Amino acid sequence: MKASNFIANFLAKYSDYAFGGQGSSVVHIVDSIQKNKKIRLIPGQSEQGSSLAADAYYRTSKKIGVTIGTSGPGILNFLQGMACSYFDSIPSLYIAGAPVTNHIRKNKKIRQIGFQEMEVQNLVKPICKYSKFVKRIEDLSYELEKCIFIAKDGRKGPTLIEIPDDISRLEMPKKIKSFKKKIKKTKKIDLKKLSKLISRAKRPLIVIGNGCLQSNSIEGVKKFIRKYKIPYTASWACLHLFSTEDDYNFGSFGVAATRYGNFSIQTADLILFLGTRLSTQLIGGNPINFAPKAKKVLVDIDKNEFTNHRLPKIDLKYNYDVKDFIQAMNKEKFKFNSSNIKIWKENIKKLKKEFPILIGKNKKNNKYVDPYYFFNLFYSNIDLNSIVIPDASANLIWAYQSLETKKSPKMFTAFNHSPMGYSLPASVGAALGSNKKIYAMIGDGSVPMNVQELETIQNYNLNVLIFVINNKGYGLIKQTQETWLKSNYAGVDKKSGLSLPDNCKIAKSYKIKNIILRNNNEVRTKISKILKTRGPLLIDVMIDPNSRVKPKIEYGKPLHDMYPYINRKEVNKIIK
């Protein structure tokens, strides 16, 4: 069997699609995949778009996202998607072409011998769990198996295999070396110290992070919450999985979340972090001010997360898969002070009403669309059997801040890397991975980043509705410039040197239907019909250029001190 055919058969065991672009060093691999009946080739307009589509494909199908690209420029275009998968713990496999083996330089001081030859292993090392250059046909099967195993083992992430052009053309040897998987046994989890902390807690709080989602432990967490009636918050990765009408749901927390969620963090006396990476976006710029009253317990599969020098003091550390930890928790009998929890729950419930997200304070605005008002109506009319993919920047924050519903559709984005232009190619992978309607939310500044993937959406007639949240420039950057640079705008709008294209004209050039929503009234009268439309469809939502993210933490401020600021006396009443 030809090696390229072997690769296609191997990939078909783990995925229904392979995303990628053509190139001289992968022509045989791509040809074999196209001819294979068990896996389908999805040629993107660029390797970057394909890598982001593969990332989203796993998030919706739970099947390995496969990206293929040629040597040199193709590999460089991988990096955006690889970074998204690495930082969000998404298993993925990258197959990179390489020049023929006798064109590979041995003297590292020589810059290049083969066409598009480059050093790949060191290039991807910071954002890739494992990478390997296949020098011999005898090692191909072994390395493919190893890549898949490592991608899914422990803290998930991307892997890469580099295959020279001549290797892919060879016949496979009769004897194939297989990779032997080493499965680590889970040690017994000692919960005695945690049990003592819990018994003393008056205001306990569970934080549900991406680790819960990636380990398939959400139902186990919900079981624990229901059993003990423990208040909880969720990171944005998991926020859509819980009803905001649940009195025990204390919202989200972080630099651009909800006030009541941040107040719950800042007043808690015990916090159990489940698979939560305590990044600056969550804890703020000053870790000393984060949850100052709380004993903190961190559960994470990645032991490196415990070595972050910027972490607030962690009182208990559990280096386990969240799924194993929750299973142990559900078998244990804990004693909670239910009366104190009830009082705390009622206080947070009051805060929900007292400090809501600013939803469309000017609902009669006939000049522009208010973003909070738009998202409020969007969620009120949405098909719950759908998927929402916000992009980056302000539209991402508005989308998650405004998520105040009993039931929500599935939602995701590349939370931790958060590149502009993610949602267009991601909608390709999501649509193929789920067969559901996709709502892609993207800023007008992000559209040009991967605009070429509109062709892919149209080519495959995908059921994707693209909402361009159009504020005529980089609104969130403007907000930063207002904070630090006295509103000296540079490179963020037409006045300061940045020109952005007409989105409807772009959609038309790709033969995609398009409409404009100019003000709140048009949103109110048209949104229901729009959401029922089958895509591809682009909707240009004209947001007031002066719209800002509110509330938001200014750098260095504690989480309970969000802009726009509320009366200091009111704050002191809550956090005393």
N, C-alpha and C positions, 0 to 999 in steps of 0.2 A: 504493500500500500504506500502511495506517495505521502510524504510527510504532511503536506498541506491538507490532504484529505483526512489524515489522522487527526490533525488539529481541529478541523471542522466537526468531525464526529465527537471529539472530546468536548468541545464547547457546547454541542447540542445536548449533552447530559445535564448541563447546569443552567442553560438559558434558552429562551425561544428566539432571541434576537442578538445580533452583533452590530454595534454601531461603529461607523468608521468611514475613513476616506481612502481613496486609492493612492497608489504610489509605486514607484518602480521596484522597491524592495519587498512589497507585500502583494504583488499581483497574483501570485500563485495561491496564497492564503485566501485572499478575497474571492478569487475564482472558485475555489473549492467550497467556500461558504455559500456562495450564490447557487451552486449546483446541489448543495445538500438540502434534502427535503425536510429535515428535522429542525433546522434553524434558518432564520431569515436575515438577510443582510439589509441594514438600513443605512444607506450612504448619506451622511450629513453634508452640509455645505462647507464645513471646516472640522478639523479634528477637535477643536475646542468645543464646538457645538455638540459633536458626537460624545465627547467625554461627559458633558453636563447631562445629556440625554440618558446616558448609561447610568449615571448617578441617580437620576430620578426614577429610572426603570426599576432599580432595586427597591427604592423607597415605596413603590406601589405594588410590586409583584413579589418581593422577597426572593427573587432570583438574581444571581450574580450579573452585574452590569459589565458587559464586555465591550471594550473599545479597541479598535485596530487603527494603526497609523504607520506611515512610512518613516524612514530614518530622518534624522536631522530636524527640519522644520516641523514635520508631523509630530515628533516626540515633544518638541517645545510647545506645540499647541495642546498637548495632553495636560499640561501642568495645571491649568485652571480647574478642570474637573477633578484631577487627582487631589488637589488641595482641598476641594469641597468634600470629597469622600474621606480624606484623611482626618480632617478636623471634626467631622460629624460621625465618624466611625461607621462608614458605609463600605461593606465588602465589594471589591471590584477587581477586575482583571484587565490589564493593559497589555496588548500584544504589539510590540514595536518591531518594525523591520530594521535591517542593518545591511551594509554592503557585504558582498561575498567575503568569505573568511580570509582569503589570501590578499584582500585589500585593506584589512584591519591593521593599523599601525601597531608595532610592538614597542617602538621607542616613543615614550609618552611626550618627549620634547618636540616631536614632529606634530604639527597641528592637525594634519589631515592627509590621508592617502586616498581612501575610497570616497566616491561621490556622496556627499552629505554625511560623511562619517563624523561622529562626535562622541565624547565621553558621556555616557548616559547614567551609569551607576551612581557616581558621586552627585550628579545633577539632581536626581530624584530622591536621594537618600533622606532628606529632611521631611518629605511628605509621602513616603512610601514604606510600607511595612517590610517588604522584601522585593529585591530585584535581582535578575540573573541574566547574564549573556550566555546563550547556548553555543558552545564551541563544537560539540559533537552530537550527531544524530542519536547516539545511544543514550544521551541525557535528556532528550526532549520530553518524553512521557513523564519521567521522574519530576522534572522541573515544573511542568504544567500541573501535576497533581499537588506538588508542594505549594505552588502559588495559590491554588484554590483553598487548600487547608489553612494556610497562614492568613489569608484574607478573612476567613470566617472564625478563626480560633482566637479566644481571648477578646481583647478589645479589637473589634473589626476594623478593616481598613483596606486600602488599595495595594495591589502587588503588580509587578511588571516582569514580563519575560521578553527578552530581546533575541530575535531569531534572524540570522543572516539569510540572505536571499538564496544562496546555494543550498543551505540546510533544508529549507522548505521544499526544494525540488527533489531531494533524495528519497530513495525507498526506505521505509522503516525496517529496522532489523527484525529478525524472527523472534529473538528473545528481547523482551522489553523490561527494563528495570523499573520497579514500582516504588513509590514513596510510602514508607511505613509511618502511619500516624501515631503519635504519642499523646494519648489522652490523659491529662492530669486528673487524679481523683480529688474531689472536694473534701478538704479537711472539715472536721466537725466545728461548727460555729458556736463559740462560747458567748452567750448573751447575758451572763450574770451581771456584769458591770452596767450594761445598757438597762437591764431590768431595774437596778437601783436608781439610775437617773430618771427613768420613767415614773417610778413610784413617788418621787419627790416633785415632779413637774406639776406646775399649776397652769402653764400656758405652752403645752407641747405643740409642735408643728412638724408636719412631714413635707419635704420638698421633693417633688417627683421630676426627675431629670430625664435626659435623652437615654441614659443607660437603661432605664426601665422599658423604654420603647424598643431599644435594640436587643434586649434580652428576652423580649416577649413576656414581661412580668407585670403588665398593666393590670390584668385581672386579679393577680395575686395581691397587688397593692390595694386595689379597690375592695377586695375581701377583708383586708386588715383594717381599712378605714371604716367600713360598715360595721365590723365587729366591735370596735372600740370607740366609734364616733369621734375620731381624731381630726382636727382641722388640718388642711393641707393647702399648699400652693403648688403650681406646676410651672415648669419652664415652658417657653413658647413651643418647644418640640412636642409637648404633651398637652398643651392647653386645650386643644379641640376635643380631647377625649373625656372631658369632664363638664358637667352642666354648671353654668355660672349661677343658676338659680338654687343650687345646693348651698345651704347655710354653712356647711363645713368647708366649702370651697372659698378660700381666702384670696383668690385671684392670682395674678402673676406679680413678680417683683423684679426690680432692676432699675437701670438708669432711665428707661422709657417704658414703664409699666403702669400699674394702677397705684393710687395713693394707699388704698386700704390694704393691698398686697404688701407694700413696703412697710406700712405701719405694723402689720402682723409679724413681719420679720424682725423689726426693730424692738418689739415688745415681748417677743417669745422668750421663754426661759429654758426651752429645750428644742433643738432643731435636728431632725434626722434627715440628712441629705442623701437621697438615693440616686446614685449614678448621675450626679450633678457636678459639672465642671465649674468651679467657683471662679469664673472669669471676671474681668473688670466690668463687663456689661451687666453682670448680675450683682456684684457686691459694691460697685462704685470705685472711684479712684483712690479711696482711703480705707484700707481693710480694717484699721483700728476702730473706725466708726460703724462697722458692719455688725449687726445683731449683738450689741455690747452686753446685753443682759442674759444671753443664752449660752447654755452648754451645747457644744456642737459635735455631732456625730456624723462622720463621712464614710459612706459605703461606695467603693469603686473597684472595678475589675482591674484597673490600671494602677499599679503601685506608684508609678511616677507622679500621679496626681497628688500624692501626699507630700511630695518634696518641693512643691511650689513655695518659694520663699515669701511670696506676697499673700499667702493664705492667712486669714484670721486664725487665731488659736483654735486648733482642733483637739477636743477632749478625748474622743474615741475614734480609732481608725479601724475599718474592716476592709481588708483587701480580698473581696469576693465578687463573683458574679452576682448582680442584684437579684436575679431569679433564685439562686440558691439561698441568698440571705432572706428573702421574703418568705420562701418556703419554710425556713427555720423559724422565722417570726410568727408565722401562722400556726405553727405547732406549739409555740410557747404560750404560757398564760401570764399576762401582764396585769398589773394593778394601776389603773389611772384614777386620778382625782376628778371624777366626772362632774361634780358640782362646780368646781373652778373652771373647767373647760366650758361648761354651759354659760357661765358669766362672760367669759372671754369671747365666746362665739357671738353672744348678743351685742357686745361692744363693737366687734368687727362688722356685724350686720348693720349697725347704725352708721358706721363709717362709710359703708357702701352707698348709703343714701345721701350722706352728708357731703362726700367728695367723689361724685361720679366723674367719669370721663366727659370732657366737653363735647357733647354731641350736637353739632349744627346749631350754634347759638343764633345764627341768622338764617332761619329756614326759608325766608321769603326773598333771599338774595337772587336777583334776576340778572346779575352780571356774571357771576362765577358759581362753581359748585363748591360747597363746604365739604372737605374730605371726611370729617366725622359723620356728617349727615348722610353722605353717599354710602359709607360703609355700613351705617345703621340700616338703611333701606336695602342694601345689598344682602346682608345676612337675613333680613326679615322675609325676603322673597326667594332665597336660594333653594335649589334642589339639594337636599341633604345627601343624596346618593351621587355626589360629585366631589371634585378635588379642587382646592384653591391653592395656587402657588404664588405667593407674593415674591417680589424681586428683592431689591436691596434699598437702603436709604429710607426716606420718609414713608413711601407707600407700604413698606414692610411694617413699620411701627404703627401706622394708622390701622392697618389690617388686624393686628393682634391686640392693640389697645381697645378696639371697638368690638371685639368678640364677646358680646354679652348676650348669649342665647342659651335656651334650654338644651337644644341639640345643635351640633355643628357638623359641617362637612369635614372630611379629611383635609388637613392643611399641613404643608411643609414648605421649607425653603432651605437653602444652604446657610444655616443659621450662623455658624462660627466663622467661615471664610467670607461669606456674603458678598460675592462679586456682582457688580452691576452687569445686567444682561443675562442672569441665570434663568429667568422664568420662561423665555421663549424656547430655547432648546430643551429645558426641563419638561415643558409641556408635551414635547414629542415623546420622550421616554415614559412619562406618566400616562399618556393616552394609550400607548401600546401596552404598557404594563398592567393597566386596569380596565380598559375598555369603558371608561366612564367619561362624562363631560368634564372638561378641564377649564377652570377660570384662571387665566394668567394675569396677575397684577404687575404692571411694570411702569416705572417712571419714564417720562419723555427723554430724560438724559440717558437712560439705560437702553432704550430701543436701538440706537446705532451700534451698540456693543456686539450684538449677535443678530442683527436684523436679517441676515441672509437665511436664517432658519425659518423665516416665514415661507420660503420656498418649500422646505421640507414639510411644514404643516399643510400647505396647500397641495403638494404633490401626493400625499397620502390621505388627503381629505379628512384630516383629524378633527374631532369634535372639540375644538378649542375656541373659547371666547377670550380675546385679548383686550383687557382694559388698560389703556394708557392713562396713567394718572399724571396729567399734563399741567405743570405749574410754570412752564416756560423757562426751564433751567434747572439748576441743582439747588433745590429749596433747602435741603438739610445742611448743605455746605454753607449756604447763605446764613443759616441760623448759627453755625459755628463762627463764621466771620463776624456776625453781630456780637457774639459773646467775647471774642478775643481781639478783634481787629477794628472795633468801632465802626462796623458796617462798611468797611472798605472792601467792596466786592471785586474779585478778580477771577476771570475765567469761569463764571457761573451762569451767565445769561448773555443775551445779544448785546446789551449795553457794555458788558465787560469783556467782550471778545469771543463768546461762545455762540455759535449758530447751530440750531437744531432743525432738522427737516420737518416737513409737513407729513404727519403720520398717516393721514387718510390717502394722500397721494402715493405714499410708499405702499400702503395696503393695496391700492388700486393697481400698482405696477406688478404686484404679485397675484393679481386676480382674486383678491380677498375682499369680501363685502365690508363696508365700513360706515359708521355713523358717528355723529358728534353729540355729546351732552354738554350744553353750554351753561346751564344754571340749575339750581335746586328744583325748580318747577319741572324742568324737563326730566330730571332724574325721577321725581315723584310720579310722573305720568307715564314714563316709558320703561322703567327698570324691570318691571314684572314681565313684560313682553320680550324684552331683550334677553333676559335670563332663560327664557323658554326656547329661544332660537337655537338651531343647530349650527355649529361652527363649521368651517373657519369664519370668524367674524372679528373685526377690530372696532373697538369703541373708544373714541378719543374723549376723555373726561376732562373738561377745562376747569382746573382748580385755580383758585385765587393765588397768584404768585406770592402774595404776602402770607399765605397759610403757613403755620408753623406747628411743629410737634409739641403738644401740651397734654399732660404735664411731662416734664423732663428734668433729670438731675444735672446740674452744672458740675463740672469736674471738681472732685475733691469734697463735695458736699455729701453729708450722710443721706441715706436712702429716704428718710422721712421728710427731707427738706427739698421738695420738688418745686420747680418753677412752672407756672406762676405761684409765688409764695403765698401761703395762707397765714392768717394771724398767728404770731408766735405764741400767744397765750393759749390758743386752741391746740397748737402742737404740743405744748407742755402738758396740757390736760390729758392728752392721749398717751404720751410716752413716759409719763412720770412713773 
